[in-house]
């Protein structure tokens, strides 16, 4: 296998769908069609070029119609502590909306931002100030494709992270080791190398915590304030020399006392962490598990992770993120058949992907605010019921299926599979009103009309067959092709309910000849509903 060599064959619909499912939260049928036939290089380049269309969206707004600040950006008015929980939810609604955008310009930005948000975790369960959370999320979006060192420095002194990891209370008299530990264990070198050897010592945690003393935040959760940020206080900084273990070559970071001490020592600390040979491997391993497969064997470690890490840390690349992700998404290993359908969809890929595949139109946040709120609410809380609440990881490690043994299999249990079916039923049986006259969900009658030639004149063309209905409904729906046995079961048992297939022709033509008849509509709609409901509940739909 060529591993990281570029995949050169023109993308089939299956390969195009695979790329779009993994690089985004899920494609529309139109996007799959547009990417079919492209080379992997051209397709991936397009996904990165499209970032410009969503890189600078309008900011999150107050979504409460009765509020005096209704439709105003959350950071445009002084902090309201009584509204903290409400506006924190509004921030999540905003981000879910960005994940759902259907502008014909699929991009890697939101999926990659979600990777970094699950890497540099700050949770709203702890961070109650919505202004801080927005600043933090904006930092991740702005730097997702930039330089890893720049992002690591930025997140280390980000006020939300300082609060979340008690960094604002880390001073020379009362050192706090929380962030110094997570910076090494999770964010850079990793706790262990691939062979299980420790990558740092407890002394390294203590020394790093001293480097990071003296940073504080402005106006956290202070009612009526507008200015937020972080700042360095030299008098709270440990100005002694900080010596690290042989894991880092016995380096000593010189203590300083002036106003630049915090930035200078932090910069030297991050440089030291990035020089550790395990840091690029740790990041590339996580990217591989995010985009390609959870199964990192010795073969993958040797032939994918190690060379990709060398490229990441090379003098030429210097920890630039974009070239590494591009290289991975264009690679032979990414498009290998063994990795298609190899992971279980997270609630994001499952529900956001469902909304996008079925072309559910996202209302405009400003022009149609109530409808926007109703729409994204379904997706946000639906994902929460499946054990993924956006911006609220239970631990600093992130969502358990991204680090616990079993990985994506952990998304599925007795509770979450019930929630998945409930959420999909809402899409299959439209009942949730987005605004008067508009329901969220699939209009199967319109779908049939779109795929039936000469719909309004049955004398011009025969009724489409059950096989053609199944082909249309299953087109690019699954990552793995169905077998003939499965197709026949879906048609004869699920769709036809064990009646002869000829009955469908009579029912469809009855609807075509009398489209306003409720009985004729229901005969067609019920069969289509039963078919899609069953398909969405199949194991094949759970993987991507």
C-alpha positions in Angstrom: 0.0 0.0 0.0 1.2 3.5 -0.8 -0.1 5.0 2.4 0.5 8.7 2.2 1.0 8.9 -1.6 -1.7 10.8 -3.3 -4.8 8.9 -4.4 -4.9 9.5 -8.2 -8.0 7.8 -9.6 -11.0 10.0 -10.4 -13.4 10.0 -7.5 -16.4 7.7 -7.9 -19.6 8.8 -6.2 -18.7 6.4 -3.3 -15.3 7.9 -2.9 -16.6 11.5 -3.2 -19.2 10.8 -0.6 -16.6 9.2 1.7 -14.4 12.4 1.4 -17.3 14.7 2.1 -18.6 12.6 5.1 -15.2 12.6 6.7 -14.0 16.1 5.9 -17.4 17.7 6.7 -20.4 16.7 8.9 -22.1 15.2 5.8 -22.8 16.1 2.2 -25.8 17.0 0.3 -26.6 14.9 -2.8 -25.8 17.8 -4.9 -22.3 18.1 -3.4 -21.6 14.4 -4.0 -22.6 14.9 -7.6 -20.3 17.9 -7.9 -17.3 16.1 -6.5 -17.8 12.9 -8.5 -15.1 12.7 -11.2 -12.7 15.1 -9.6 -9.2 14.0 -8.5 -8.6 13.7 -4.8 -6.2 16.7 -5.1 -8.8 18.9 -6.8 -11.6 17.8 -4.4 -9.6 18.5 -1.3 -8.2 21.7 -2.6 -11.8 22.8 -3.2 -12.8 21.9 0.4 -10.0 24.2 1.7 -10.7 27.0 -0.8 -14.3 27.0 0.3 -13.3 27.9 3.9 -13.3 31.6 2.8 -17.1 31.4 2.4 -17.7 30.6 6.1 -14.6 31.8 7.8 -16.0 35.1 9.0 -19.7 34.5 9.8 -22.0 37.1 11.5 -21.5 36.7 15.3 -23.9 34.9 17.6 -26.9 37.0 18.6 -29.5 37.2 21.4 -32.3 34.8 20.1 -34.9 35.6 22.7 -37.8 37.6 21.1 -38.8 39.3 24.4 -35.3 40.5 25.2 -34.3 44.2 24.9 -31.2 42.9 23.1 -33.0 40.7 20.6 -31.0 40.1 17.5 -28.0 42.0 18.8 -24.6 40.3 18.9 -23.9 38.8 22.3 -20.7 40.8 22.6 -22.2 44.1 21.7 -23.8 44.8 25.0 -22.6 44.5 28.7 -22.5 41.1 30.3 -25.8 40.0 31.9 -25.2 37.3 34.5 -28.9 36.5 34.7 -28.8 35.6 31.0 -25.6 33.6 31.1 -27.2 30.2 30.6 -29.6 31.4 28.0 -26.9 33.1 25.9 -24.5 30.2 26.3 -27.2 28.1 24.6 -27.5 30.8 21.9 -23.8 30.4 21.2 -24.3 26.7 20.7 -27.2 27.4 18.4 -24.9 29.7 16.3 -22.2 27.0 15.9 -24.8 24.3 15.0 -26.1 26.7 12.3 -22.6 27.0 10.9 -22.3 23.2 10.7 -25.6 23.0 8.9 -25.0 25.7 6.2 -25.9 24.6 2.7 -24.5 27.1 0.3 -23.0 24.6 -2.2 -19.6 25.3 -0.9 -18.7 22.4 1.5 -15.6 23.3 3.6 -13.3 21.6 6.1 -13.6 24.4 8.6 -16.3 23.4 11.0 -15.3 19.7 11.2 -11.7 20.7 11.9 -12.8 23.3 14.4 -14.7 20.5 16.2 -11.5 18.5 16.2 -9.6 21.3 17.9 -12.5 22.0 20.3 -12.3 18.4 21.4 -8.5 18.6 21.7 -8.2 21.9 23.5 -11.3 21.3 25.6 -13.1 24.1 27.4 -16.6 23.1 28.6 -19.6 25.4 29.2 -20.3 23.2 32.2 -17.6 25.1 33.9 -17.2 28.2 31.7 -20.3 30.2 32.4 -19.4 33.5 30.7 -20.7 33.3 27.2 -18.4 36.1 26.0 -15.3 34.0 27.0 -16.7 30.9 25.3 -17.3 32.9 22.1 -13.8 34.3 22.2 -12.4 30.8 22.7 -14.4 29.3 19.9 -13.5 32.1 17.6 -9.8 31.5 18.4 -10.2 27.9 17.4 -12.0 28.7 14.1 -9.5 31.4 13.2 -6.5 29.1 13.8 -7.9 25.7 12.8 -5.9 25.8 9.6 -3.0 27.9 10.8 0.1 27.1 12.8 -0.1 24.7 15.7 2.4 26.6 17.8 0.5 29.8 17.4 -2.8 28.1 18.3 -1.2 26.5 21.4 0.2 29.7 22.6 -3.1 31.4 22.0 -5.1 28.8 23.8 -2.6 28.7 26.7 -3.4 32.4 27.6 -7.0 32.4 26.4 -9.2 33.6 29.2 -11.7 30.8 28.9 -8.9 28.2 29.2 -7.3 30.1 32.1 -10.6 29.8 34.0 -11.4 26.2 32.9 -7.9 24.9 34.0 -7.5 27.3 37.0 -4.7 29.1 35.3 -5.9 32.4 36.5 -5.2 31.3 40.0 -1.7 30.0 39.2 0.9 32.2 41.0 4.3 31.8 42.6 2.8 31.4 46.1 0.1 29.0 45.2 1.1 27.1 42.0 -1.6 25.2 40.2 -0.5 22.3 38.0 -3.8 21.6 36.2 -3.0 23.3 32.9 0.7 22.4 33.0 -0.3 18.7 33.2 -3.0 18.8 30.4 -0.7 20.9 28.2 1.7 17.9 28.1 -0.6 14.9 28.6 -3.3 16.0 26.1 -2.4 19.0 24.1 1.2 18.3 23.0 3.5 15.4 23.8 0.9 13.0 25.0 1.1 10.9 28.2 2.9 7.9 26.5 4.5 7.1 23.3 3.1 4.3 21.0 5.1 1.7 23.0 3.7 2.9 26.3 6.7 4.8 27.6 6.0 8.0 29.6 6.8 11.2 27.7 7.3 13.5 30.7 7.8 13.4 34.4 6.0 14.9 37.4 8.9 17.3 37.7 8.2 18.5 34.2 4.6 19.3 35.3 5.8 21.3 38.3 8.4 23.2 36.2 5.8 24.0 33.5 3.4 25.2 36.1 6.0 27.7 37.3 6.6 29.0 33.8 2.8 29.7 33.5 2.4 31.6 36.7 1.1 35.2 36.7 -1.6 35.1 34.1 -5.0 36.5 35.1 -8.3 37.3 33.4 -10.5 40.4 33.1 -14.1 40.8 34.3 -14.9 37.1 34.3 -18.7 36.8 35.0 -18.7 40.5 36.1 -22.2 41.8 35.5 -22.4 45.0 33.4 -18.8 44.7 32.0 -17.8 44.7 28.4 -14.0 44.3 28.3 -12.7 40.7 28.5 -9.3 39.2 28.1 -6.2 38.0 29.9 -3.1 39.8 31.1 0.2 39.0 32.8 1.1 40.2 36.3 4.9 40.1 36.9 4.6 40.2 40.7 2.6 36.9 40.7 5.1 35.2 38.4 7.7 32.7 39.6 11.0 34.3 38.4 13.2 31.3 39.3 14.9 29.1 36.7 12.8 26.1 35.6 14.7 22.9 34.8 13.1 20.1 32.9 13.9 16.4 32.9 15.9 14.3 30.4 12.6 13.8 28.5 13.2 17.3 27.3 17.0 17.1 27.2 17.4 18.7 30.6 16.5 22.2 29.4 16.4 25.1 31.8 14.1 28.0 31.1 15.6 31.1 32.5 13.4 33.0 35.1 12.5 36.6 34.3 11.0 39.4 36.2 9.9 42.1 33.7 6.6 42.6 32.0 7.5 40.4 29.0 8.4 37.4 31.3 5.1 35.7 30.8 5.1 35.7 27.0 8.9 35.0 26.7 8.9 32.0 29.0 5.6 30.7 27.6 7.1 30.9 24.1 10.2 28.9 25.2 8.0 26.3 26.9 5.9 25.7 23.9 9.0 25.6 21.7 10.4 22.9 24.0 7.2 20.9 23.9 7.1 21.0 20.1 10.7 19.9 19.8 9.8 16.7 21.7 9.6 14.0 19.1 6.3 12.6 20.4 4.4 15.9 20.0 3.9 15.7 16.2 3.1 12.0 16.4 0.5 12.6 19.1 -1.3 15.3 17.0 -1.0 13.2 13.8 -2.3 10.1 15.5 -5.4 12.1 16.7 -6.0 13.5 13.3 -5.8 10.0 11.8 -8.3 8.7 14.3 -10.6 11.7 13.5 -10.5 11.5 9.8 -9.4 8.0 8.8 -9.7 5.2 11.3 -9.5 4.5 15.0 -7.3 1.5 14.4 -3.7 2.6 14.6 -1.7 -0.6 14.1 2.1 -0.8 14.2 1.9 -0.8 10.4 -0.1 2.5 10.4 2.2 4.0 13.1 5.3 3.2 11.0 4.0 4.1 7.6 1.5 6.9 8.2 1.9 8.5 11.7 5.7 8.7 11.8 6.2 10.1 8.2 3.2 12.5 8.6 4.6 13.7 11.9 8.0 14.2 10.3 6.3 16.3 7.7 4.3 18.2 10.3 7.5 19.1 12.3 9.8 19.6 9.4 11.7 22.9 8.9 9.7 23.4 5.7 6.3 23.0 7.3 7.1 24.2 10.8 3.9 22.9 12.4 1.5 24.3 9.8 -1.8 22.5 10.2 -3.3 22.9 6.7 -0.6 21.0 4.7 -0.8 18.0 7.1 -4.6 17.7 6.9 -4.5 18.2 3.1 -1.9 15.4 2.8 -4.0 13.0 4.9 -7.2 13.7 3.1 -5.6 13.2 -0.4 -3.8 10.0 0.6 -4.2 6.4 -0.6 -4.8 5.3 3.0 -7.7 7.8 3.4 -9.4 6.4 0.3 -8.6 2.8 1.0 -11.7 0.5 0.9 -10.8 -0.8 4.4 -11.4 2.7 5.8 -14.8 3.4 4.1 -17.5 2.6 6.6 -15.0 1.9 9.3 -16.3 4.2 12.0 -19.7 4.7 13.6 -21.1 8.2 13.1 -21.0 10.5 16.0 -24.2 12.4 16.8 -22.8 15.3 14.7 -22.2 13.1 11.6 -25.5 11.3 12.3 -27.9 14.2 12.8 -26.2 17.1 11.1 -25.4 14.8 8.2 -29.1 13.7 8.0 -30.2 17.3 7.9 -27.8 18.1 5.1 -28.4 14.9 3.1 -32.1 15.5 3.1 -31.7 19.1 2.1 -33.4 20.6 5.1 -33.1 24.4 4.5 -31.5 26.4 7.3 -33.5 29.6 7.9 -31.5 32.8 8.0 -30.4 33.7 11.5 -31.2 37.4 11.2 -34.0 37.5 8.6 -35.9 34.6 10.0 -34.8 34.4 13.6 -37.6 32.4 15.3 -37.5 29.8 12.5 -33.7 29.6 12.8 -34.0 28.9 16.5 -36.7 26.3 16.1 -34.6 24.6 13.4 -31.2 24.4 15.1 -32.8 23.5 18.5 -33.8 20.2 17.1 -30.3 19.4 16.1 -28.6 20.7 19.2 -30.7 18.9 21.7 -31.1 15.9 19.5 -27.3 15.4 19.6 -27.4 16.0 23.3 -29.8 13.1 23.7 -27.3 10.9 21.9 -24.5 11.8 24.4 -22.8 14.7 22.5 -23.7 18.1 23.8 -21.9 20.7 21.8 -19.3 22.7 23.8 -20.0 20.6 26.9 -17.5 17.8 27.1 -17.8 15.9 30.4 -14.0 15.9 31.0 -10.9 17.7 29.7 -10.1 14.5 27.8 -13.0 15.3 25.4 -16.0 13.1 24.4 -15.3 9.5 25.6 -15.7 7.9 22.1 -12.7 9.9 20.9 -10.3 8.5 23.5 -11.7 5.5 25.3 -11.1 1.9 24.2 -13.6 1.0 21.5 -13.6 4.6 20.2 -16.7 5.3 18.0 -18.4 2.1 19.1 -19.0 4.0 22.4 -21.6 6.2 20.6 -23.9 3.2 20.6 -25.7 1.9 23.7 -29.3 1.1 24.6 -30.1 4.7 25.4 -28.4 6.4 22.5 -29.8 4.0 19.9 -33.3 4.8 21.1 -32.5 8.5 20.9 -31.1 8.0 17.3 -34.3 6.3 16.2 -36.4 9.0 17.8 -34.5 11.8 16.1 -34.6 10.1 12.7 -38.4 9.5 13.1 -38.8 13.2 13.5 -37.2 13.6 10.1 -39.2 10.7 8.5 -42.5 11.8 10.0 -42.6 15.6 9.6 -44.3 17.1 12.7 -41.9 19.8 14.1 -43.1 23.2 12.9 -40.2 25.5 12.0 -42.6 28.3 11.1 -46.3 28.5 10.0 -46.7 26.2 7.0 -43.1 24.8 7.2 -42.3 21.5 8.9 -38.9 19.9 9.4 -38.6 16.6 7.7 -38.8 14.8 4.4 -41.6 15.4 1.9 -41.8 12.0 0.3 -44.5 13.1 -2.2 -42.2 15.8 -3.6 -39.4 13.2 -3.7 -41.5 10.8 -5.8 -42.7 13.6 -8.0 -39.0 14.6 -8.7 -37.9 11.1 -9.7 -41.0 10.1 -11.6 -40.8 11.1 -15.3 -43.9 12.9 -16.6 -45.4 12.7 -13.1 -48.7 14.4 -14.0 -49.3 12.3 -17.2 -49.2 8.5 -16.6 -49.9 7.9 -20.3 -46.5 9.3 -21.3 -44.3 7.1 -19.1 -44.8 4.0 -16.9 -44.7 4.3 -13.2 -41.2 3.9 -11.7 -40.7 0.5 -10.2 -40.0 -0.4 -6.5 -36.4 -1.1 -7.6 -36.1 2.4 -8.9 -37.6 3.9 -5.7 -35.1 2.0 -3.6 -32.3 3.1 -5.9 -33.3 6.7 -5.6 -33.8 6.5 -1.8 -30.5 4.7 -1.2 -28.3 6.7 -3.6 -25.2 7.6 -1.6 -27.2 7.1 1.6 -24.9 4.3 2.8 -21.1 4.1 2.9 -21.3 0.4 2.2 -23.3 -1.0 -0.7 -26.3 -3.1 0.1 -26.4 -6.8 -1.0 -29.0 -8.1 -3.4 -30.6 -10.0 -0.5 -30.9 -6.8 1.5 -32.4 -4.9 -1.5 -35.0 -7.6 -2.1 -35.9 -7.6 1.6 -36.3 -3.9 1.6 -38.5 -4.0 -1.5 -40.7 -7.1 -0.9 -41.0 -7.1 2.9 -40.6 -3.4 4.0 -41.8 -1.4 1.0 -44.4 -3.8 -0.4 -45.4 -5.4 2.9 -45.3 -8.8 1.2 -47.8 -7.7 -1.6 -46.9 -8.3 -5.2 -44.7 -5.5 -6.6 -47.3 -4.7 -9.3 -49.5 -3.2 -6.6 -47.1 -0.3 -6.4 -47.7 0.6 -10.0 -51.4 0.9 -9.4 -50.9 3.0 -6.3 -48.4 5.3 -7.9 -50.5 5.8 -11.0 -53.6 6.4 -8.8 -51.7 9.2 -7.2 -50.4 10.6 -10.5 -53.9 10.7 -11.9 -55.5 12.2 -8.8 -52.7 14.0 -6.8 -55.1 15.9 -4.6 -56.7 12.7 -3.2 -55.7 12.1 0.4 -56.1 8.4 0.1 -53.9 8.3 -3.0 -51.3 10.4 -1.3 -51.2 8.3 1.8 -50.9 5.0 -0.2 -47.7 6.3 -1.8 -46.4 8.3 1.2 -46.8 5.4 3.7 -44.8 3.0 1.6 -42.0 5.5 1.1 -42.0 6.4 4.8 -41.8 2.8 5.9 -38.9 2.2 3.5 -36.8 5.2 4.5 -37.6 4.6 8.2 -36.2 1.1 8.0 -33.2 2.1 6.0 -32.2 4.8 8.5 -32.4 2.2 11.2 -30.1 -0.2 9.5 -26.6 -0.7 10.8 -25.3 0.3 7.4 -26.6 3.8 8.1 -24.7 4.1 11.4 -21.3 3.8 9.8 -19.4 6.2 7.6 
